[in-house]
Amino acid sequence: MSTTKWSGEVTVHSNALDLEKDIFKSGDPDKIAASLKHSAETSQRRKSSPYRSAMSMLTFYENRAGKNLGAEEKNVLEKAKDKLRALFGK
């Protein structure tokens, strides 16, 4: 992974959330949402509510991956957003 881009630096050095390794590549929206919720709720370093922190991390990943995401991967991430909203009662 190149750390020359700001997104690479954020991914490598972020204090935001401690994420499960390769969670976004799991292909399971339920697992992604549950993992993000757990990470956000247990983090002592987040600057916002657990819901906002989890959703921000998911959106950040989606935006960072951009054109490299296939249609199925995008679909999984959109479903994960819906699952995350449901887990937080939003």
C-alpha positions in Angstrom: 0.0 0.0 0.0 1.4 3.4 -0.9 1.4 6.0 1.8 2.2 8.8 -0.5 -1.5 9.8 -0.7 -3.3 11.3 2.2 -5.8 8.5 2.3 -3.0 6.0 2.7 -1.6 8.0 5.6 -5.0 8.1 7.2 -5.4 4.4 6.8 -2.0 3.5 8.2 -1.8 6.1 11.0 -5.4 6.9 11.9 -6.5 7.1 15.5 -10.1 6.8 14.5 -11.1 3.2 15.0 -9.2 -0.1 15.4 -10.7 -2.2 12.6 -10.7 -5.9 12.2 -8.1 -6.8 9.5 -9.6 -6.9 6.0 -13.1 -6.5 7.3 -14.3 -4.6 4.2 -13.1 -7.5 2.0 -15.3 -10.0 3.9 -18.2 -9.7 1.4 -20.7 -10.0 4.3 -22.6 -6.8 5.1 -23.8 -8.2 8.5 -20.2 -8.9 9.5 -19.0 -5.5 8.3 -21.7 -3.6 10.2 -21.3 -5.6 13.4 -17.5 -5.2 13.3 -17.7 -1.4 12.7 -20.3 -1.1 15.5 -18.1 -3.0 17.9 -15.0 -1.0 17.0 -16.9 2.3 17.3 -18.4 1.5 20.6 -15.2 0.3 22.2 -12.9 3.0 20.8 -11.6 5.5 23.4 -10.2 7.7 20.6 -13.2 8.5 18.5 -14.2 12.2 18.2 -17.9 11.6 17.5 -20.8 9.3 18.4 -20.2 5.6 17.8 -22.8 5.7 14.9 -21.2 8.6 13.2 -17.7 7.2 13.6 -18.7 3.8 12.2 -20.6 5.3 9.3 -17.7 7.7 8.6 -15.2 4.9 8.4 -17.4 2.9 6.0 -17.9 6.0 3.8 -14.2 6.7 3.9 -13.4 3.2 2.7 -16.0 3.4 0.0 -14.7 6.8 -1.3 -11.0 5.7 -1.0 -11.6 2.6 -3.0 -13.6 4.5 -5.6 -13.4 3.3 -9.1 -11.6 0.1 -8.0 -14.8 -1.3 -6.4 -16.9 -3.6 -8.5 -20.7 -3.5 -8.6 -21.0 -6.4 -6.2 -18.5 -4.8 -3.7 -20.4 -1.5 -3.9 -23.7 -3.4 -3.2 -22.2 -5.1 -0.2 -21.0 -1.7 1.2 -24.5 -0.2 0.7 -26.1 -3.1 2.4 -23.6 -2.7 5.3 -24.7 0.9 5.6 -28.3 -0.2 5.9 -27.3 -2.9 8.5 -25.3 -0.3 10.4 -28.3 2.0 10.6 -30.5 -0.8 11.8 -27.9 -1.8 14.5 -27.9 1.7 15.8 -31.6 2.2 15.5 -31.4 4.9 12.9 
